[in-house]
Amino acid sequence: MISVALNKKTGEVLWKCPLPEADAAAFASVIIVETAGVKQYVQLLEKGLVGVDAKTGKFLWRYTKAVSKYGANIPTPVGSDNYIYAGSAGTGGGVVKLTATDGKIQAEEVYFESKLPTAIGGALKVGNFLYGTTGQALLCIDFATGTVKWEDRAIGAASLCFADGHLYLHGENGAVALVEASPETYREEGRFTPVNLPSRSNGMEKLCSRHDYFAQASATDSSQSRALLQSGKSLPALTEADESEVAKALRCVRARRK
């Protein structure tokens, strides 16, 4: 397989990078990392975590331990300075440190453990700590050392985002939870399960039901969303103006697919 860079305005091919192991793309997104002044694109591919020079397309390095035993590398890596966290289901997660020596960049393993976050919802770094889920629990770990600060069943495997000092979790079981982003201990401030979960219609996710939490949350400021999560009540119905914005977004998605 070959990685390529395109001019976003014209589609012109800027460079091509033949991958030594002929990796397929897998499912993880690309992140940007800079080491010793070299900007690089880092991605978890089918056969490992790799780095490519963003300017020239030169292949720089590979780390192979964070590869799922199920053949599907899904979580997007988390970068912080010269350190990158990557994890995959059934194998584990860990951090590599990128160093530049004699004009070459190498990835050196800092730690790797089988019980660290690997769920497909990904992980995120807040301050010096990483938050993410396994198939069973939410964990907070020291990003630099891999030391687990706390672990809690919470709502099981979940995707998560961060805002206003809190983690917003959406579990694979459909539940939504609000958790304080603190390394001290697990503090849950509220949870609920949306009445109407997204459904499929004509090959697309149905996102703009009046009872759909995520469409409503996008039209509600974060402080109000947090208060409603803490109360366990449903979010307010979308206004006509809100629905109009959702409709515009869906039309944009359809246009891009043509």
C-alpha positions in Angstrom: 0.0 0.0 0.0 1.0 3.6 -0.5 0.4 6.7 1.6 -0.3 9.9 -0.4 -0.6 13.6 0.3 -2.9 15.7 -1.9 -3.3 19.5 -2.4 -6.7 20.0 -0.6 -7.7 22.7 -3.2 -6.7 21.0 -6.4 -6.3 17.3 -5.7 -2.8 17.4 -7.0 -0.5 14.6 -5.7 2.2 16.2 -3.5 4.0 13.0 -2.6 3.7 9.2 -2.4 5.2 7.0 0.4 5.4 3.3 -0.3 5.0 1.5 3.0 7.7 -1.1 3.7 5.2 -3.6 5.1 2.4 -2.8 2.5 0.0 -1.9 5.3 -3.7 -1.3 4.7 -5.1 1.8 6.3 -7.0 0.1 9.2 -9.5 2.4 11.0 -7.5 4.9 13.0 -7.2 8.6 12.0 -3.9 10.4 11.3 -2.4 12.7 13.9 0.3 15.4 13.6 3.5 15.2 15.7 6.7 17.2 15.5 10.1 15.8 16.6 13.3 17.8 16.4 11.6 20.3 14.0 10.3 17.6 11.7 6.6 17.6 11.2 5.2 14.1 10.7 1.9 12.3 10.1 1.5 9.4 12.5 -1.1 6.7 12.0 -1.9 3.3 13.4 -2.1 1.1 10.3 -2.9 -2.6 9.9 0.6 -3.8 10.9 1.7 -1.1 13.3 2.1 2.6 14.3 4.1 4.5 11.7 5.5 8.0 11.1 5.9 9.8 7.7 7.6 13.1 7.0 4.8 15.6 6.3 6.9 17.6 3.9 8.6 14.9 1.8 6.6 11.7 2.4 9.7 9.9 3.6 9.0 6.9 5.8 10.5 7.5 9.2 9.7 4.8 11.7 7.5 1.9 12.8 6.3 0.4 16.1 4.6 -3.0 15.9 3.5 -3.9 19.3 0.2 -2.0 19.3 -1.5 -4.2 16.8 -4.9 -5.9 17.5 -5.0 -9.6 17.6 -8.4 -9.3 16.0 -7.0 -7.7 12.9 -8.7 -4.3 13.4 -6.7 -1.3 14.7 -9.3 1.2 15.4 -8.5 3.8 18.2 -6.7 6.9 17.0 -3.3 7.5 18.7 -2.8 10.3 21.3 0.2 12.5 20.8 1.9 14.8 23.4 5.2 16.4 22.5 7.5 13.6 21.5 5.3 10.9 23.1 2.5 8.9 21.5 0.0 6.6 23.1 -1.5 3.8 21.0 -3.7 0.8 21.9 -5.6 -2.0 20.2 -8.2 -4.5 21.3 -7.0 -7.8 22.6 -3.4 -6.6 22.8 -3.0 -3.6 25.0 -1.8 -0.1 25.0 1.3 1.9 25.7 3.5 4.9 24.9 6.5 5.3 22.6 9.0 8.2 22.7 10.3 9.7 19.5 14.0 10.7 19.4 16.1 12.1 16.7 19.7 10.7 16.2 22.0 11.3 13.3 19.1 12.7 11.2 16.9 9.7 11.9 13.8 9.5 14.0 13.3 6.4 16.1 10.4 5.2 18.3 11.4 3.8 21.7 8.9 2.0 23.9 8.3 3.6 27.3 5.8 1.1 28.5 3.1 -1.3 27.2 0.5 -3.1 29.2 -2.3 -5.4 28.2 -4.9 -3.8 30.6 -4.6 -0.2 29.4 -7.3 1.6 27.3 -8.0 -0.1 24.0 -11.7 0.4 23.3 -12.7 1.7 19.8 -14.1 5.0 21.4 -10.5 6.1 21.8 -8.6 7.9 24.6 -7.7 11.5 25.4 -5.1 13.3 27.5 -6.1 15.9 30.1 -3.1 17.5 31.8 -0.6 14.8 32.6 -3.2 12.0 32.6 -4.8 9.8 29.9 -8.5 8.7 30.1 -10.0 5.8 28.1 -11.9 2.6 28.4 -11.2 -1.1 27.9 -14.0 -3.5 27.2 -14.9 -3.5 30.9 -14.0 -0.2 32.6 -12.9 3.5 32.4 -9.3 4.1 33.4 -7.2 7.1 34.4 -3.4 6.6 33.9 -0.3 8.6 34.3 0.6 9.4 30.7 4.3 9.4 31.3 4.6 6.2 33.3 1.5 4.1 32.5 0.7 3.9 36.3 -3.1 3.3 36.7 -4.5 6.0 39.0 -7.9 4.6 39.2 -10.3 2.2 37.4 -14.1 2.0 37.5 -16.7 0.0 35.7 -18.6 3.2 34.9 -20.7 2.4 31.7 -18.2 0.0 30.2 -16.6 0.5 26.8 -17.3 4.0 25.6 -16.3 6.9 23.4 -15.4 10.1 25.3 -14.8 13.8 24.9 -13.6 16.5 27.3 -15.1 19.9 28.2 -15.3 22.1 31.3 -13.3 19.8 33.5 -15.5 16.8 32.7 -15.5 13.7 30.6 -18.6 13.0 28.5 -19.0 9.3 27.9 -21.2 7.5 25.4 -21.2 3.8 26.1 -21.5 1.0 23.7 -24.5 0.0 25.7 -26.2 3.3 24.9 -25.8 5.0 28.3 -24.4 8.5 28.6 -22.4 9.6 31.7 -20.7 12.7 33.1 -17.5 12.1 35.0 -15.1 14.6 36.6 -11.7 14.5 34.9 -9.6 14.1 38.0 -6.7 11.7 38.7 -7.7 11.5 42.4 -10.7 9.1 42.1 -13.7 8.2 39.9 -16.4 10.8 40.5 -19.6 10.3 38.4 -21.9 13.3 38.4 -24.8 11.8 36.4 -25.9 9.3 33.8 -28.9 8.5 31.7 -29.9 6.4 28.6 -31.5 8.3 25.7 -35.0 7.2 25.0 -34.6 7.1 21.2 -31.2 5.9 20.0 -30.1 6.8 16.5 -31.5 4.4 13.8 -30.7 3.7 10.2 -32.8 4.8 7.3 -31.8 4.5 3.6 -28.2 3.8 4.6 -27.8 6.9 6.8 -27.9 7.4 10.5 -31.1 9.2 11.7 -29.7 12.0 13.7 -32.4 14.7 14.0 -35.3 13.0 16.0 -36.7 15.4 18.6 -35.7 12.9 21.3 -32.2 12.2 20.0 -29.7 13.3 22.6 -26.7 14.0 20.4 -28.5 16.3 17.9 -30.0 18.2 20.9 -26.6 18.4 22.6 -25.0 19.9 19.6 -27.5 22.8 19.8 -27.1 23.3 23.6 -24.3 25.1 25.4 -21.9 22.9 27.4 -22.9 24.2 30.8 -26.6 23.5 30.1 -25.7 20.0 28.8 -23.7 19.3 32.0 -26.6 20.4 34.2 -29.0 18.2 32.4 -26.7 15.2 32.6 -26.4 15.8 36.3 -30.1 15.9 36.7 -30.7 12.8 34.6 -33.5 14.6 32.7 -34.0 14.6 29.0 -32.6 17.5 27.0 -35.2 20.0 25.6 -36.7 19.5 22.2 -35.0 21.0 19.2 -36.4 24.3 18.0 -37.2 24.9 14.3 -34.0 26.9 14.0 -32.0 24.0 15.5 -33.6 21.5 13.1 -32.8 23.8 10.2 -29.1 23.8 11.2 -29.1 20.0 11.4 -30.8 19.8 8.0 -28.1 22.0 6.5 -25.4 19.7 7.9 -27.1 16.6 6.5 -27.4 18.3 3.1 -23.7 19.1 3.2 -22.9 15.4 4.0 -25.1 14.2 1.1 -23.4 16.7 -1.3 -19.9 15.5 -0.4 -21.0 11.9 -1.1 -22.0 12.7 -4.7 
